[in-house]
């Protein structure tokens, strides 16, 4: 597959043949679903917690004698049926992580990249350079590339603080490095904007996996 390479002003500077092993992978929906579920599960903090009857701060003495009062027997004010008592089967801190093989994750990532490429939702830019942090300048770049109104994921090879600071307040823009790219972030975005150094790194990683 051959795609155009743009500069940040929107002009075409050349073409690039994409590596088929990374950008022409057959679509397997169940694997994409598994990768998305795996990612979302690992993002859950799992810190919800309640106190059981042994943890609440209340007296553990018997409220009244067993018989002769006319009331139902009761053994402790910590009982779950009492107001202020412990919680029965309440949540405790836990991990929601789901196991997924590394090779399956990498295959799902290549599928997501292939979907964007096959739908012509992948835009290659030679580089993005912003002399100083200016959100207005970044918006102009997106507009020149026809991405101003699209939910876009920018993937760059190495961090550039000026680019990050300029784009972090743009609502429809998400940014990441090749190291932190994942299937979920690709599928969540409508367009994929990749710099040339990031593309080279992606293809290199795709061939080695």
VODRENVEX-386406 format. One record per residue (C-alpha): residue number from 0; residue in three letters; chain; z, x, y. Coordinates in steps of 0.2 Angstrom, whole numbers, plus 5000, padded with zeros to 4 digits. Last residue first. Layout:
% VODRENVEX-386406
   k   r c   zz   xx   yy
 NUM ALA A    Z    X    Y
...
This chain:
% VODRENVEX-386406
   k   r c   zz   xx   yy
 208 UNK A 5083 5040 4953
 207 UNK A 5074 5055 4959
 206 UNK A 5058 5046 4965
 205 UNK A 5068 5033 4974
 204 UNK A 5079 5045 4983
 203 UNK A 5063 5055 4990
 202 UNK A 5055 5039 4994
 201 UNK A 5070 5033 5004
 200 UNK A 5072 5050 5012
 199 UNK A 5054 5050 5018
 198 UNK A 5056 5033 5025
 197 UNK A 5071 5037 5034
 196 UNK A 5062 5052 5043
 195 UNK A 5048 5040 5047
 194 UNK A 5059 5027 5055
 193 UNK A 5061 5010 5047
 192 UNK A 5061 4993 5054
 191 UNK A 5064 4979 5041
 190 UNK A 5061 4961 5047
 189 UNK A 5069 4945 5042
 188 UNK A 5086 4952 5038
 187 UNK A 5098 4945 5025
 186 UNK A 5087 4952 5011
 185 UNK A 5088 4970 5018
 184 UNK A 5107 4969 5021
 183 UNK A 5111 4962 5004
 182 UNK A 5100 4975 4995
 181 UNK A 5109 4990 5002
 180 UNK A 5107 5004 5015
 179 UNK A 5122 5015 5018
 178 UNK A 5114 5032 5015
 177 UNK A 5098 5028 5022
 176 UNK A 5107 5025 5039
 175 UNK A 5111 5007 5046
 174 UNK A 5107 4996 5060
 173 UNK A 5108 4977 5062
 172 UNK A 5099 4968 5076
 171 UNK A 5098 4950 5080
 170 UNK A 5113 4949 5092
 169 UNK A 5109 4965 5102
 168 UNK A 5126 4972 5107
 167 UNK A 5126 4987 5094
 166 UNK A 5108 4992 5100
 165 UNK A 5111 5004 5114
 164 UNK A 5127 5012 5107
 163 UNK A 5118 5015 5091
 162 UNK A 5102 5022 5098
 161 UNK A 5112 5034 5110
 160 UNK A 5123 5039 5096
 159 UNK A 5109 5045 5085
 158 UNK A 5113 5045 5067
 157 UNK A 5101 5053 5054
 156 UNK A 5088 5045 5044
 155 UNK A 5086 5028 5052
 154 UNK A 5085 5010 5045
 153 UNK A 5084 4996 5058
 152 UNK A 5087 4979 5051
 151 UNK A 5079 4965 5061
 150 UNK A 5082 4947 5063
 149 UNK A 5067 4942 5073
 148 UNK A 5065 4937 5091
 147 UNK A 5063 4954 5099
 146 UNK A 5053 4961 5084
 145 UNK A 5035 4962 5091
 144 UNK A 5036 4981 5092
 143 UNK A 5035 4981 5111
 142 UNK A 5049 4968 5111
 141 UNK A 5060 4979 5100
 140 UNK A 5057 4994 5112
 139 UNK A 5061 4983 5127
 138 UNK A 5077 4977 5119
 137 UNK A 5082 4995 5116
 136 UNK A 5079 5000 5134
 135 UNK A 5089 4985 5140
 134 UNK A 5103 4990 5129
 133 UNK A 5104 5007 5138
 132 UNK A 5114 5022 5130
 131 UNK A 5105 5037 5137
 130 UNK A 5089 5046 5133
 129 UNK A 5083 5034 5120
 128 UNK A 5072 5040 5106
 127 UNK A 5066 5030 5092
 126 UNK A 5055 5039 5079
 125 UNK A 5038 5037 5070
 124 UNK A 5040 5018 5068
 123 UNK A 5036 5009 5052
 122 UNK A 5037 4990 5052
 121 UNK A 5041 4981 5035
 120 UNK A 5039 4962 5036
 119 UNK A 5021 4962 5029
 118 UNK A 5027 4951 5015
 117 UNK A 5023 4964 5002
 116 UNK A 5033 4977 5011
 115 UNK A 5048 4966 5013
 114 UNK A 5048 4961 4995
 113 UNK A 5045 4979 4989
 112 UNK A 5061 4985 4999
 111 UNK A 5071 4971 4991
 110 UNK A 5064 4977 4974
 109 UNK A 5068 4995 4977
 108 UNK A 5086 4990 4981
 107 UNK A 5087 4980 4965
 106 UNK A 5082 4995 4955
 105 UNK A 5095 5006 4964
 104 UNK A 5108 4993 4960
 103 UNK A 5103 4992 4942
 102 UNK A 5103 5011 4940
 101 UNK A 5121 5012 4947
 100 UNK A 5127 4999 4934
  99 UNK A 5136 4984 4941
  98 UNK A 5154 4980 4939
  97 UNK A 5162 4967 4950
  96 UNK A 5175 4971 4963
  95 UNK A 5187 4956 4967
  94 UNK A 5202 4967 4968
  93 UNK A 5219 4958 4968
  92 UNK A 5234 4955 4980
  91 UNK A 5243 4939 4973
  90 UNK A 5238 4921 4975
  89 UNK A 5250 4907 4970
  88 UNK A 5254 4902 4952
  87 UNK A 5269 4891 4958
  86 UNK A 5275 4895 4975
  85 UNK A 5294 4898 4978
  84 UNK A 5305 4886 4987
  83 UNK A 5305 4881 5005
  82 UNK A 5304 4863 5001
  81 UNK A 5310 4861 4983
  80 UNK A 5298 4858 4969
  79 UNK A 5294 4877 4967
  78 UNK A 5313 4880 4963
  77 UNK A 5321 4892 4975
  76 UNK A 5335 4880 4979
  75 UNK A 5341 4883 4961
  74 UNK A 5346 4874 4945
  73 UNK A 5343 4855 4948
  72 UNK A 5348 4840 4938
  71 UNK A 5341 4823 4945
  70 UNK A 5354 4814 4955
  69 UNK A 5367 4802 4949
  68 UNK A 5381 4814 4953
  67 UNK A 5389 4814 4935
  66 UNK A 5380 4829 4927
  65 UNK A 5373 4846 4931
  64 UNK A 5384 4851 4945
  63 UNK A 5376 4853 4962
  62 UNK A 5365 4866 4971
  61 UNK A 5366 4879 4957
  60 UNK A 5367 4896 4965
  59 UNK A 5351 4906 4968
  58 UNK A 5352 4906 4987
  57 UNK A 5336 4907 4997
  56 UNK A 5325 4922 5002
  55 UNK A 5309 4919 4992
  54 UNK A 5305 4932 4980
  53 UNK A 5310 4926 4962
  52 UNK A 5303 4909 4966
  51 UNK A 5286 4916 4969
  50 UNK A 5280 4922 4986
  49 UNK A 5262 4921 4992
  48 UNK A 5248 4934 4994
  47 UNK A 5230 4935 5000
  46 UNK A 5225 4953 5001
  45 UNK A 5209 4952 4991
  44 UNK A 5199 4961 5005
  43 UNK A 5183 4954 5000
  42 UNK A 5168 4966 5004
  41 UNK A 5167 4971 4985
  40 UNK A 5163 4953 4981
  39 UNK A 5149 4952 4994
  38 UNK A 5140 4968 4987
  37 UNK A 5141 4963 4969
  36 UNK A 5135 4945 4973
  35 UNK A 5120 4953 4982
  34 UNK A 5116 4965 4968
  33 UNK A 5117 4951 4954
  32 UNK A 5106 4940 4964
  31 UNK A 5093 4954 4966
  30 UNK A 5094 4956 4947
  29 UNK A 5092 4938 4944
  28 UNK A 5077 4937 4955
  27 UNK A 5066 4950 4946
  26 UNK A 5052 4955 4958
  25 UNK A 5040 4969 4952
  24 UNK A 5042 4986 4961
  23 UNK A 5028 4990 4974
  22 UNK A 5038 4998 4988
  21 UNK A 5048 5012 4979
  20 UNK A 5038 5017 4964
  19 UNK A 5022 5012 4974
  18 UNK A 5026 5026 4987
  17 UNK A 5019 5019 5004
  16 UNK A 5003 5026 5010
  15 UNK A 5005 5029 5029
  14 UNK A 4994 5026 5044
  13 UNK A 4993 5033 5061
  12 UNK A 4999 5032 5079
  11 UNK A 4998 5014 5082
  10 UNK A 5005 5009 5099
   9 UNK A 5021 4998 5101
   8 UNK A 5030 5008 5114
   7 UNK A 5042 5015 5101
   6 UNK A 5027 5023 5092
   5 UNK A 5019 5014 5077
   4 UNK A 5014 5019 5060
   3 UNK A 5002 5007 5051
   2 UNK A 5004 5002 5033
   1 UNK A 4995 5007 5017
   0 UNK A 5000 5000 5000
